[in-house]
Amino acid sequence: MIKNTVIIDTSTSPAKIEFAPEFNVAVPFIDRHLDEGRKEKIIIHTTSGEEVTYGQLSDRVNQAGNLLKNMGLNSGDKLLMVVKDSPEFFYLFWGAIKAGFIPVPLNTLFRSNDYAYIIEDSECTAVFYSPEFKTEVESALSQVSRSPNHSCLTEGVAGSFLEQLQSASFELDTAPSSATDDCFWLYSSGTTGKPKGVVHSHRNMVVTSQHYGKDTLE
């Protein structure tokens, strides 16, 4: 099989899914749409009227991945995301995955003590956060015994993620990975104790899209 490809056999129920030995889910979820002629198709609409095409999304994903590499992150490093529903969420999330890092999107309703615990528990290298969550995140950063190497607001200040994004390269090689490698983490709500990190692999994204998104919902 060609690297970063997946074969879905829908002649059986449930569908059978086969992954290439080298598989990074950013390719079928992002890059594939350019290869299949959807570069100009709008994929993101915001309430403020901003629109983002697949081509623009791909460019910004690549820029985000390069920005993270330029910051000194190494393969497998984790970055926490306390980021609102916005285009930059997707740039950062998919850019991290394509570049070989592990994004950890967090509940934006957590409080500073929750964030402080997760910063230490995850052993993250970086924290990115929207201005709306500045108070809780920066309070958490002041509490931890081990601070991440980088903390960065997504917008609104000099040196923000979106500002730095503008000067990053549009060319990004896809980091080699396998379908069973860590792709991203999510943390539980902590209802019965401390929030727990739940690992999601590259294959999980495809399996969920097929078995739930298509086989169940359609």
N, CA and C atoms as a LAMMPS dump frame, in Angstrom:
ITEM: TIMESTEP
0
ITEM: NUMBER OF ATOMS
654
ITEM: BOX BOUNDS ff ff ff
-5.0000000000000000e+02 5.0000000000000000e+02
-5.0000000000000000e+02 5.0000000000000000e+02
-5.0000000000000000e+02 5.0000000000000000e+02
ITEM: ATOMS id mol type element x y z
1 1 1 N 0.825 -1.208 0
2 1 2 C 0 0 0
3 1 3 C 0.86 1.26 0
4 2 1 N 0.351 2.299 -0.646
5 2 2 C 1.023 3.597 -0.626
6 2 3 C 0.934 4.17 0.788
7 3 1 N 2.028 4.774 1.256
8 3 2 C 2.033 5.288 2.622
9 3 3 C 0.939 6.334 2.831
10 4 1 N 0.417 6.359 4.048
11 4 2 C -0.628 7.294 4.482
12 4 3 C -1.968 7.071 3.794
13 5 1 N -2.186 5.86 3.263
14 5 2 C -3.472 5.543 2.642
15 5 3 C -4.226 4.526 3.487
16 6 1 N -5.516 4.463 3.252
17 6 2 C -6.379 3.528 3.959
18 6 3 C -7.356 2.938 2.955
19 7 1 N -7.635 1.648 3.088
20 7 2 C -8.612 0.972 2.234
21 7 3 C -9.807 0.59 3.097
22 8 1 N -10.992 1.026 2.679
23 8 2 C -12.22 0.724 3.417
24 8 3 C -13.101 -0.155 2.542
25 9 1 N -13.315 -1.384 2.977
26 9 2 C -14.134 -2.354 2.247
27 9 3 C -15.531 -2.354 2.853
28 10 1 N -16.478 -1.739 2.144
29 10 2 C -17.845 -1.631 2.658
30 10 3 C -18.744 -2.766 2.183
31 11 1 N -18.146 -3.791 1.563
32 11 2 C -18.949 -4.935 1.109
33 11 3 C -19.349 -5.833 2.266
34 12 1 N -18.723 -5.627 3.427
35 12 2 C -19.067 -6.385 4.622
36 12 3 C -19.615 -5.427 5.674
37 13 1 N -20.262 -5.98 6.667
38 13 2 C -20.777 -5.164 7.766
39 13 3 C -20.332 -5.781 9.096
40 14 1 N -19.542 -5.074 9.894
41 14 2 C -19.06 -3.704 9.655
42 14 3 C -17.99 -3.671 8.57
43 15 1 N -17.739 -2.501 8.042
44 15 2 C -16.731 -2.338 7
45 15 3 C -15.358 -2.758 7.52
46 16 1 N -14.554 -3.334 6.636
47 16 2 C -13.185 -3.702 6.978
48 16 3 C -12.255 -2.551 6.6
49 17 1 N -11.358 -2.22 7.501
50 17 2 C -10.466 -1.079 7.294
51 17 3 C -9.021 -1.552 7.362
52 18 1 N -8.253 -1.247 6.331
53 18 2 C -6.847 -1.63 6.267
54 18 3 C -5.99 -0.373 6.104
55 19 1 N -4.944 -0.29 6.914
56 19 2 C -4.071 0.884 6.908
57 19 3 C -2.707 0.544 6.328
58 20 1 N -2.118 1.508 5.636
59 20 2 C -0.741 1.354 5.174
60 20 3 C 0.185 1.251 6.387
61 21 1 N 1.303 0.529 6.254
62 21 2 C 2.237 0.417 7.379
63 21 3 C 2.691 1.773 7.915
64 22 1 N 2.918 2.735 7.013
65 22 2 C 3.212 4.107 7.437
66 22 3 C 1.952 4.926 7.237
67 23 1 N 1.394 5.447 8.34
68 23 2 C 0.088 6.11 8.241
69 23 3 C 0.008 7.282 9.195
70 24 1 N -0.182 8.471 8.643
71 24 2 C -0.444 9.685 9.412
72 24 3 C -1.813 10.194 8.984
73 25 1 N -2.745 10.284 9.921
74 25 2 C -4.139 10.566 9.594
75 25 3 C -4.349 11.969 9.022
76 26 1 N -3.379 12.858 9.163
77 26 2 C -3.523 14.193 8.573
78 26 3 C -3.605 14.135 7.054
79 27 1 N -3.026 13.106 6.455
80 27 2 C -3.046 13.012 4.99
81 27 3 C -4.45 12.718 4.466
82 28 1 N -5.139 11.656 4.923
83 28 2 C -6.494 11.435 4.411
84 28 3 C -7.506 12.48 4.872
85 29 1 N -7.288 13.103 6.02
86 29 2 C -8.259 14.074 6.523
87 29 3 C -8.054 15.479 5.949
88 30 1 N -6.834 15.822 5.57
89 30 2 C -6.546 17.165 5.059
90 30 3 C -6.022 17.119 3.625
91 31 1 N -4.851 16.556 3.433
92 31 2 C -4.172 16.616 2.133
93 31 3 C -4.946 15.932 1.015
94 32 1 N -5.636 14.867 1.34
95 32 2 C -6.377 14.111 0.317
96 32 3 C -7.352 14.991 -0.451
97 33 1 N -7.944 15.94 0.218
98 33 2 C -8.961 16.773 -0.428
99 33 3 C -8.363 17.651 -1.522
100 34 1 N -7.097 18.025 -1.376
101 34 2 C -6.435 18.775 -2.44
102 34 3 C -6.169 17.868 -3.629
103 35 1 N -5.704 16.644 -3.341
104 35 2 C -5.421 15.685 -4.414
105 35 3 C -6.681 15.336 -5.197
106 36 1 N -7.84 15.406 -4.543
107 36 2 C -9.103 15.034 -5.184
108 36 3 C -9.868 16.24 -5.718
109 37 1 N -9.192 17.39 -5.823
110 37 2 C -9.777 18.537 -6.506
111 37 3 C -10.656 19.446 -5.681
112 38 1 N -10.535 19.4 -4.359
113 38 2 C -11.39 20.235 -3.51
114 38 3 C -10.636 21.422 -2.9
115 39 1 N -9.574 21.857 -3.524
116 39 2 C -8.756 22.94 -2.978
117 39 3 C -9.568 24.201 -2.712
118 40 1 N -10.514 24.531 -3.595
119 40 2 C -11.283 25.774 -3.46
120 40 3 C -12.586 25.593 -2.682
121 41 1 N -12.873 24.391 -2.247
122 41 2 C -14.112 24.131 -1.501
123 41 3 C -13.996 24.715 -0.096
124 42 1 N -15.012 25.436 0.333
125 42 2 C -15.008 26.031 1.673
126 42 3 C -15.349 24.954 2.697
127 43 1 N -14.5 24.823 3.706
128 43 2 C -14.681 23.804 4.735
129 43 3 C -14.987 24.404 6.107
130 44 1 N -14.601 25.677 6.329
131 44 2 C -14.865 26.335 7.612
132 44 3 C -15.644 27.621 7.366
133 45 1 N -16.784 27.758 8.044
134 45 2 C -17.55 29.006 8.07
135 45 3 C -17.606 29.455 9.53
136 46 1 N -17.278 30.698 9.813
137 46 2 C -17.364 31.19 11.181
138 46 3 C -18.537 32.149 11.329
139 47 1 N -18.959 32.372 12.567
140 47 2 C -20.078 33.281 12.825
141 47 3 C -19.725 34.724 12.473
142 48 1 N -18.429 35.035 12.403
143 48 2 C -18.007 36.391 12.035
144 48 3 C -17.942 36.582 10.525
145 49 1 N -18.201 35.497 9.776
146 49 2 C -18.195 35.593 8.325
147 49 3 C -16.923 35.116 7.658
148 50 1 N -15.938 34.703 8.443
149 50 2 C -14.691 34.19 7.855
150 50 3 C -14.947 32.832 7.213
151 51 1 N -14.335 32.611 6.062
152 51 2 C -14.432 31.333 5.369
153 51 3 C -13.03 30.832 5.039
154 52 1 N -12.848 29.522 5.177
155 52 2 C -11.548 28.906 4.923
156 52 3 C -11.749 27.737 3.971
157 53 1 N -10.986 27.719 2.884
158 53 2 C -11.064 26.616 1.925
159 53 3 C -10.118 25.494 2.345
160 54 1 N -10.283 24.339 1.703
161 54 2 C -9.362 23.236 1.965
162 54 3 C -7.923 23.642 1.653
163 55 1 N -7.737 24.405 0.572
164 55 2 C -6.393 24.845 0.223
165 55 3 C -5.785 25.735 1.286
166 56 1 N -6.584 26.679 1.799
167 56 2 C -6.104 27.564 2.859
168 56 3 C -5.857 26.785 4.147
169 57 1 N -6.747 25.845 4.445
170 57 2 C -6.574 25.022 5.64
171 57 3 C -5.271 24.237 5.556
172 58 1 N -5.012 23.636 4.401
173 58 2 C -3.779 22.872 4.223
174 58 3 C -2.551 23.753 4.419
175 59 1 N -2.574 24.953 3.842
176 59 2 C -1.443 25.871 3.998
177 59 3 C -1.202 26.205 5.466
178 60 1 N -2.267 26.488 6.187
179 60 2 C -2.12 26.927 7.576
180 60 3 C -1.777 25.769 8.501
181 61 1 N -2.247 24.579 8.165
182 61 2 C -1.83 23.382 8.901
183 61 3 C -0.322 23.192 8.746
184 62 1 N 0.165 23.324 7.523
185 62 2 C 1.604 23.193 7.287
186 62 3 C 2.391 24.278 8.022
187 63 1 N 1.877 25.497 7.986
188 63 2 C 2.553 26.582 8.704
189 63 3 C 2.585 26.309 10.208
190 64 1 N 1.476 25.804 10.745
191 64 2 C 1.421 25.514 12.179
192 64 3 C 2.421 24.426 12.553
193 65 1 N 2.496 23.377 11.729
194 65 2 C 3.463 22.321 11.995
195 65 3 C 4.888 22.841 11.979
196 66 1 N 5.194 23.703 11.015
197 66 2 C 6.535 24.287 10.943
198 66 3 C 6.817 25.214 12.114
199 67 1 N 5.806 25.961 12.537
200 67 2 C 5.976 26.838 13.691
201 67 3 C 6.34 26.022 14.931
202 68 1 N 5.654 24.911 15.136
203 68 2 C 5.945 24.058 16.293
204 68 3 C 7.357 23.489 16.213
205 69 1 N 7.762 23.09 15.02
206 69 2 C 9.128 22.585 14.842
207 69 3 C 10.148 23.687 15.128
208 70 1 N 9.856 24.892 14.666
209 70 2 C 10.767 26.017 14.894
210 70 3 C 10.869 26.389 16.374
211 71 1 N 9.821 26.07 17.132
212 71 2 C 9.845 26.329 18.57
213 71 3 C 10.707 25.318 19.317
214 72 1 N 11.096 24.253 18.624
215 72 2 C 11.974 23.265 19.241
216 72 3 C 11.287 22.018 19.746
217 73 1 N 10.009 21.829 19.414
218 73 2 C 9.334 20.606 19.829
219 73 3 C 9.941 19.41 19.101
220 74 1 N 9.99 18.282 19.791
221 74 2 C 10.508 17.044 19.233
222 74 3 C 9.378 16.057 18.987
223 75 1 N 9.63 15.086 18.132
224 75 2 C 8.616 14.085 17.798
225 75 3 C 8.041 13.461 19.064
226 76 1 N 6.711 13.406 19.142
227 76 2 C 6.047 12.823 20.296
228 76 3 C 5.782 13.783 21.432
229 77 1 N 6.3 15.014 21.346
230 77 2 C 6.018 16 22.391
231 77 3 C 4.533 16.354 22.394
232 78 1 N 4.012 16.652 23.575
233 78 2 C 2.596 16.995 23.724
234 78 3 C 2.431 18.503 23.914
235 79 1 N 1.362 19.041 23.295
236 79 2 C 1.022 20.444 23.487
237 79 3 C -0.43 20.55 23.916
238 80 1 N -0.661 21.233 25.019
239 80 2 C -2.022 21.429 25.503
240 80 3 C -2.678 22.561 24.73
241 81 1 N -3.969 22.389 24.455
242 81 2 C -4.735 23.387 23.709
243 81 3 C -5.965 23.793 24.516
244 82 1 N -5.952 25.001 25.029
245 82 2 C -7.148 25.577 25.651
246 82 3 C -7.611 26.653 24.672
247 83 1 N -8.202 26.195 23.59
248 83 2 C -8.469 27.048 22.431
249 83 3 C -9.956 27.01 22.095
250 84 1 N -10.535 28.169 21.851
251 84 2 C -11.954 28.267 21.524
252 84 3 C -12.239 27.649 20.154
253 85 1 N -13.528 27.435 19.869
254 85 2 C -13.94 26.931 18.557
255 85 3 C -13.662 28.014 17.518
256 86 1 N -12.646 27.814 16.738
257 86 2 C -12.177 28.841 15.807
258 86 3 C -11.273 28.181 14.778
259 87 1 N -11.009 28.85 13.651
260 87 2 C -10.111 28.253 12.655
261 87 3 C -8.748 27.886 13.215
262 88 1 N -8.205 28.709 14.125
263 88 2 C -6.867 28.416 14.639
264 88 3 C -6.816 27.115 15.433
265 89 1 N -7.962 26.686 15.974
266 89 2 C -7.98 25.376 16.637
267 89 3 C -7.562 24.295 15.65
268 90 1 N -8.138 24.33 14.458
269 90 2 C -7.859 23.3 13.46
270 90 3 C -6.446 23.423 12.894
271 91 1 N -5.966 24.652 12.731
272 91 2 C -4.592 24.82 12.253
273 91 3 C -3.615 24.157 13.228
274 92 1 N -3.806 24.431 14.5
275 92 2 C -2.889 23.932 15.52
276 92 3 C -3.03 22.425 15.713
277 93 1 N -4.261 21.949 15.794
278 93 2 C -4.516 20.525 16.028
279 93 3 C -3.927 19.675 14.904
280 94 1 N -4.294 20.001 13.663
281 94 2 C -3.835 19.189 12.532
282 94 3 C -2.373 19.443 12.204
283 95 1 N -1.897 20.654 12.426
284 95 2 C -0.482 20.927 12.208
285 95 3 C 0.393 20.106 13.131
286 96 1 N -0.034 19.986 14.386
287 96 2 C 0.711 19.169 15.343
288 96 3 C 0.755 17.713 14.895
289 97 1 N -0.388 17.179 14.499
290 97 2 C -0.45 15.778 14.089
291 97 3 C 0.419 15.53 12.862
292 98 1 N 0.304 16.386 11.867
293 98 2 C 1.071 16.183 10.636
294 98 3 C 2.569 16.257 10.902
295 99 1 N 2.99 17.099 11.839
296 99 2 C 4.409 17.278 12.139
297 99 3 C 4.951 16.252 13.123
298 100 1 N 4.082 15.39 13.661
299 100 2 C 4.551 14.338 14.552
300 100 3 C 4.465 14.647 16.028
301 101 1 N 3.706 15.67 16.391
302 101 2 C 3.494 16.018 17.79
303 101 3 C 2.105 15.542 18.226
304 102 1 N 1.821 15.646 19.525
305 102 2 C 0.564 15.121 20.061
306 102 3 C -0.243 16.262 20.681
307 103 1 N -1.281 16.733 19.999
308 103 2 C -2.124 17.777 20.584
309 103 3 C -3.021 17.205 21.674
310 104 1 N -3.273 18.015 22.687
311 104 2 C -4.139 17.611 23.799
312 104 3 C -5.176 18.711 24
313 105 1 N -6.295 18.684 23.255
314 105 2 C -7.338 19.697 23.444
315 105 3 C -8.01 19.514 24.806
316 106 1 N -8.205 20.611 25.522
317 106 2 C -8.775 20.535 26.862
318 106 3 C -10.116 21.249 26.942
319 107 1 N -10.91 20.816 27.899
320 107 2 C -12.195 21.434 28.197
321 107 3 C -11.963 22.89 28.605
322 108 1 N -12.581 23.809 27.903
323 108 2 C -12.373 25.225 28.207
324 108 3 C -13.143 25.681 29.448
325 109 1 N -13.921 24.774 30.051
326 109 2 C -14.631 25.094 31.29
327 109 3 C -13.862 24.642 32.527
328 110 1 N -12.712 23.992 32.341
329 110 2 C -11.873 23.637 33.477
330 110 3 C -11.43 24.904 34.209
331 111 1 N -11.051 24.724 35.478
332 111 2 C -10.508 25.826 36.271
333 111 3 C -8.996 25.673 36.399
334 112 1 N -8.369 26.654 37
335 112 2 C -6.908 26.69 37.029
336 112 3 C -6.297 25.464 37.693
337 113 1 N -6.946 24.947 38.753
338 113 2 C -6.387 23.762 39.412
339 113 3 C -6.428 22.543 38.505
340 114 1 N -7.466 22.452 37.648
341 114 2 C -7.534 21.357 36.678
342 114 3 C -6.404 21.483 35.659
343 115 1 N -6.231 22.682 35.133
344 115 2 C -5.172 22.893 34.145
345 115 3 C -3.798 22.63 34.756
346 116 1 N -3.594 23.069 35.991
347 116 2 C -2.303 22.849 36.645
348 116 3 C -2.013 21.358 36.772
349 117 1 N -3.024 20.6 37.177
350 117 2 C -2.84 19.149 37.297
351 117 3 C -2.48 18.532 35.948
352 118 1 N -3.189 18.93 34.892
353 118 2 C -2.967 18.328 33.572
354 118 3 C -1.621 18.746 32.996
355 119 1 N -1.204 19.974 33.23
356 119 2 C 0.119 20.409 32.768
357 119 3 C 1.196 19.481 33.319
358 120 1 N 1.085 19.14 34.597
359 120 2 C 2.089 18.275 35.207
360 120 3 C 1.879 16.816 34.818
361 121 1 N 0.636 16.367 34.797
362 121 2 C 0.36 14.96 34.485
363 121 3 C 0.752 14.601 33.056
364 122 1 N 0.498 15.503 32.123
365 122 2 C 0.77 15.223 30.709
366 122 3 C 2.245 15.376 30.348
367 123 1 N 2.993 16.081 31.204
368 123 2 C 4.395 16.398 30.902
369 123 3 C 4.505 17.104 29.548
370 124 1 N 3.6 18.033 29.314
371 124 2 C 3.543 18.734 28.027
372 124 3 C 4.747 19.655 27.848
373 125 1 N 5.058 19.902 26.587
374 125 2 C 6.157 20.799 26.235
375 125 3 C 5.664 22.222 25.991
376 126 1 N 4.383 22.354 25.611
377 126 2 C 3.852 23.678 25.267
378 126 3 C 2.376 23.771 25.64
379 127 1 N 1.929 24.995 25.889
380 127 2 C 0.518 25.282 26.155
381 127 3 C 0.1 26.443 25.256
382 128 1 N -0.973 26.248 24.501
383 128 2 C -1.543 27.305 23.665
384 128 3 C -2.944 27.607 24.194
385 129 1 N -3.294 28.894 24.278
386 129 2 C -4.591 29.231 24.858
387 129 3 C -5.142 30.517 24.254
388 130 1 N -6.467 30.538 24.116
389 130 2 C -7.166 31.721 23.617
390 130 3 C -7.227 32.785 24.712
391 131 1 N -7.301 34.071 24.328
392 131 2 C -7.348 35.142 25.325
393 131 3 C -8.494 34.989 26.325
394 132 1 N -9.595 34.384 25.889
395 132 2 C -10.755 34.208 26.767
396 132 3 C -10.422 33.368 28.004
397 133 1 N -9.383 32.547 27.922
398 133 2 C -9.053 31.629 29.009
399 133 3 C -7.73 31.994 29.679
400 134 1 N -7.276 33.208 29.432
401 134 2 C -5.976 33.669 29.912
402 134 3 C -5.86 33.595 31.436
403 135 1 N -6.884 34.039 32.138
404 135 2 C -6.808 34.105 33.599
405 135 3 C -6.595 32.726 34.205
406 136 1 N -7.411 31.748 33.795
407 136 2 C -7.316 30.405 34.37
408 136 3 C -6.009 29.717 33.974
409 137 1 N -5.625 29.849 32.712
410 137 2 C -4.411 29.166 32.251
411 137 3 C -3.169 29.766 32.896
412 138 1 N -3.076 31.079 32.934
413 138 2 C -1.878 31.694 33.497
414 138 3 C -1.806 31.488 35.006
415 139 1 N -2.957 31.382 35.661
416 139 2 C -2.964 31.016 37.074
417 139 3 C -2.424 29.601 37.252
418 140 1 N -2.838 28.703 36.368
419 140 2 C -2.347 27.319 36.424
420 140 3 C -0.839 27.267 36.217
421 141 1 N -0.35 28.033 35.253
422 141 2 C 1.089 28.035 34.972
423 141 3 C 1.895 28.53 36.169
424 142 1 N 1.305 29.403 36.964
425 142 2 C 2.012 29.926 38.136
426 142 3 C 2.033 28.924 39.288
427 143 1 N 1.18 27.891 39.203
428 143 2 C 1.072 26.918 40.289
429 143 3 C 1.982 25.708 40.13
430 144 1 N 2.362 25.391 38.896
431 144 2 C 3.015 24.103 38.64
432 144 3 C 4.479 24.12 39.067
433 145 1 N 4.957 22.937 39.45
434 145 2 C 6.364 22.81 39.832
435 145 3 C 7.254 22.61 38.615
436 146 1 N 6.648 22.129 37.53
437 146 2 C 7.396 21.93 36.29
438 146 3 C 6.676 22.69 35.184
439 147 1 N 7.257 23.765 34.715
440 147 2 C 6.609 24.575 33.682
441 147 3 C 6.948 24.045 32.294
442 148 1 N 5.987 24.095 31.357
443 148 2 C 6.3 23.725 29.974
444 148 3 C 7.299 24.71 29.373
445 149 1 N 7.984 24.276 28.337
446 149 2 C 8.994 25.135 27.704
447 149 3 C 8.378 26.366 27.045
448 150 1 N 7.13 26.226 26.581
449 150 2 C 6.491 27.307 25.839
450 150 3 C 5.052 27.492 26.306
451 151 1 N 4.626 28.743 26.426
452 151 2 C 3.211 29.07 26.608
453 151 3 C 2.913 30.22 25.664
454 152 1 N 1.786 30.123 24.964
455 152 2 C 1.555 31.058 23.86
456 152 3 C 0.07 31.354 23.697
457 153 1 N -0.283 32.628 23.727
458 153 2 C -1.643 33.041 23.386
459 153 3 C -1.874 32.852 21.889
460 154 1 N -3.088 32.517 21.527
461 154 2 C -3.373 32.281 20.11
462 154 3 C -3.47 33.571 19.312
463 155 1 N -3.841 34.677 19.96
464 155 2 C -4.033 35.934 19.235
465 155 3 C -4.02 37.103 20.207
466 156 1 N -3.968 38.311 19.652
467 156 2 C -4.179 39.512 20.448
468 156 3 C -2.955 40.137 21.077
469 157 1 N -1.798 39.487 20.979
470 157 2 C -0.572 40.049 21.548
471 157 3 C 0.579 39.819 20.575
472 158 1 N 1.647 40.586 20.739
473 158 2 C 2.845 40.361 19.933
474 158 3 C 3.393 38.967 20.224
475 159 1 N 3.741 38.247 19.174
476 159 2 C 4.27 36.902 19.344
477 159 3 C 3.219 35.832 19.51
478 160 1 N 1.948 36.177 19.256
479 160 2 C 0.875 35.185 19.373
480 160 3 C 1.027 34.1 18.308
481 161 1 N 0.296 33.026 18.495
482 161 2 C 0.323 31.921 17.53
483 161 3 C -0.027 32.406 16.13
484 162 1 N -1.116 33.16 16.002
485 162 2 C -1.54 33.612 14.678
486 162 3 C -0.542 34.582 14.06
487 163 1 N 0.106 35.402 14.887
488 163 2 C 1.106 36.325 14.344
489 163 3 C 2.323 35.559 13.834
490 164 1 N 2.801 34.604 14.622
491 164 2 C 3.965 33.819 14.208
492 164 3 C 3.655 32.94 13
493 165 1 N 2.401 32.546 12.886
494 165 2 C 1.997 31.674 11.786
495 165 3 C 2.279 32.314 10.431
496 166 1 N 2.151 33.63 10.358
497 166 2 C 2.257 34.328 9.078
498 166 3 C 3.62 34.162 8.415
499 167 1 N 4.658 33.969 9.204
500 167 2 C 6.01 33.881 8.639
501 167 3 C 6.52 32.449 8.514
502 168 1 N 5.698 31.473 8.872
503 168 2 C 6.123 30.071 8.793
504 168 3 C 5.98 29.544 7.369
505 169 1 N 6.788 28.556 7.037
506 169 2 C 6.792 27.98 5.693
507 169 3 C 5.504 27.216 5.401
508 170 1 N 5.102 27.24 4.119
509 170 2 C 3.93 26.493 3.67
510 170 3 C 4.269 25.034 3.355
511 171 1 N 5.54 24.687 3.332
512 171 2 C 5.959 23.334 2.966
513 171 3 C 6.276 22.53 4.222
514 172 1 N 5.587 21.41 4.403
515 172 2 C 5.8 20.573 5.584
516 172 3 C 5.756 19.105 5.188
517 173 1 N 6.833 18.393 5.457
518 173 2 C 6.84 16.951 5.227
519 173 3 C 6.003 16.273 6.3
520 174 1 N 5.228 15.279 5.894
521 174 2 C 4.408 14.529 6.841
522 174 3 C 5.293 13.646 7.704
523 175 1 N 5.144 13.754 9.015
524 175 2 C 5.95 12.939 9.921
525 175 3 C 5.552 11.476 9.795
526 176 1 N 6.51 10.561 9.715
527 176 2 C 6.174 9.138 9.629
528 176 3 C 5.58 8.637 10.938
529 177 1 N 4.538 7.85 10.832
530 177 2 C 3.911 7.247 12.004
531 177 3 C 3.183 5.998 11.542
532 178 1 N 2.601 5.275 12.486
533 178 2 C 1.796 4.106 12.139
534 178 3 C 0.381 4.314 12.646
535 179 1 N -0.528 3.487 12.167
536 179 2 C -1.939 3.641 12.528
537 179 3 C -2.176 3.502 14.026
538 180 1 N -1.301 2.774 14.715
539 180 2 C -1.497 2.536 16.147
540 180 3 C -0.715 3.501 17.03
541 181 1 N 0.038 4.414 16.437
542 181 2 C 0.777 5.398 17.232
543 181 3 C -0.173 6.407 17.87
544 182 1 N 0.281 7.021 18.971
545 182 2 C -0.494 8.096 19.593
546 182 3 C -0.708 9.218 18.581
547 183 1 N -1.951 9.699 18.504
548 183 2 C -2.3 10.791 17.596
549 183 3 C -2.655 12.048 18.39
550 184 1 N -3.577 11.91 19.322
551 184 2 C -3.923 13.015 20.217
552 184 3 C -4.431 12.433 21.52
553 185 1 N -4.431 13.238 22.562
554 185 2 C -4.993 12.845 23.853
555 185 3 C -6.216 13.706 24.14
556 186 1 N -7.148 13.118 24.884
557 186 2 C -8.235 13.87 25.501
558 186 3 C -8.225 13.56 26.992
559 187 1 N -8.618 14.519 27.804
560 187 2 C -8.714 14.28 29.244
561 187 3 C -10.175 14.141 29.649
562 188 1 N -10.429 13.182 30.544
563 188 2 C -11.78 12.972 31.059
564 188 3 C -12.19 14.165 31.921
565 189 1 N -13.469 14.2 32.28
566 189 2 C -13.991 15.345 33.034
567 189 3 C -13.549 15.354 34.487
568 190 1 N -13.097 14.217 34.992
569 190 2 C -12.68 14.161 36.384
570 190 3 C -13.828 14.048 37.361
571 191 1 N -14.957 13.523 36.896
572 191 2 C -16.146 13.426 37.752
573 191 3 C -15.896 12.562 38.984
574 192 1 N -15.166 11.462 38.821
575 192 2 C -14.933 10.528 39.93
576 192 3 C -13.506 10.619 40.466
577 193 1 N -12.805 11.66 40.14
578 193 2 C -11.42 11.822 40.589
579 193 3 C -10.713 12.821 39.698
580 194 1 N -9.41 12.727 39.65
581 194 2 C -8.644 13.621 38.786
582 194 3 C -8.917 13.294 37.318
583 195 1 N -8.894 14.296 36.422
584 195 2 C -9.024 14.012 34.99
585 195 3 C -7.94 13.043 34.536
586 196 1 N -8.317 12.152 33.638
587 196 2 C -7.382 11.129 33.162
588 196 3 C -7.147 11.301 31.667
589 197 1 N -5.906 11.185 31.252
590 197 2 C -5.567 11.291 29.846
591 197 3 C -5.951 10.035 29.089
592 198 1 N -6.676 10.206 27.998
593 198 2 C -7.118 9.083 27.164
594 198 3 C -6.424 9.204 25.812
595 199 1 N -5.676 8.163 25.451
596 199 2 C -4.885 8.185 24.22
597 199 3 C -5.743 7.767 23.03
598 200 1 N -5.673 8.528 21.951
599 200 2 C -6.35 8.189 20.696
600 200 3 C -5.285 8.011 19.617
601 201 1 N -5.372 6.912 18.889
602 201 2 C -4.386 6.613 17.852
603 201 3 C -4.817 7.188 16.505
604 202 1 N -3.92 7.138 15.545
605 202 2 C -4.241 7.604 14.19
606 202 3 C -5.396 6.795 13.597
607 203 1 N -5.438 5.504 13.865
608 203 2 C -6.492 4.675 13.29
609 203 3 C -7.858 5.007 13.888
610 204 1 N -7.875 5.458 15.145
611 204 2 C -9.149 5.767 15.802
612 204 3 C -9.956 6.796 15.031
613 205 1 N -9.274 7.768 14.428
614 205 2 C -9.966 8.832 13.697
615 205 3 C -10.74 8.265 12.512
616 206 1 N -10.113 7.337 11.803
617 206 2 C -10.745 6.744 10.627
618 206 3 C -11.849 5.781 11.039
619 207 1 N -11.575 4.954 12.036
620 207 2 C -12.558 3.971 12.492
621 207 3 C -13.819 4.668 12.994
622 208 1 N -13.66 5.734 13.766
623 208 2 C -14.822 6.47 14.272
624 208 3 C -15.598 7.119 13.134
625 209 1 N -14.882 7.706 12.181
626 209 2 C -15.549 8.345 11.04
627 209 3 C -16.364 7.341 10.236
628 210 1 N -15.808 6.143 10.054
629 210 2 C -16.498 5.138 9.252
630 210 3 C -17.626 4.469 10.028
631 211 1 N -17.297 3.884 11.182
632 211 2 C -18.284 3.067 11.894
633 211 3 C -19.365 3.89 12.584
634 212 1 N -19.031 5.105 12.998
635 212 2 C -20.057 5.949 13.622
636 212 3 C -20.575 7.003 12.651
637 213 1 N -19.653 7.76 12.048
638 213 2 C -20.074 8.848 11.17
639 213 3 C -20.867 8.384 9.963
640 214 1 N -20.429 7.287 9.338
641 214 2 C -21.102 6.815 8.128
642 214 3 C -22.051 5.655 8.418
643 215 1 N -21.526 4.588 9.042
644 215 2 C -22.338 3.385 9.215
645 215 3 C -23.501 3.584 10.18
646 216 1 N -23.338 4.463 11.16
647 216 2 C -24.385 4.654 12.171
648 216 3 C -25.274 5.855 11.864
649 217 1 N -24.665 6.998 11.573
650 217 2 C -25.444 8.224 11.407
651 217 3 C -26.082 8.364 10.035
652 218 1 N -25.436 7.831 9
653 218 2 C -26.005 8.002 7.657
654 218 3 C -27.109 6.977 7.401
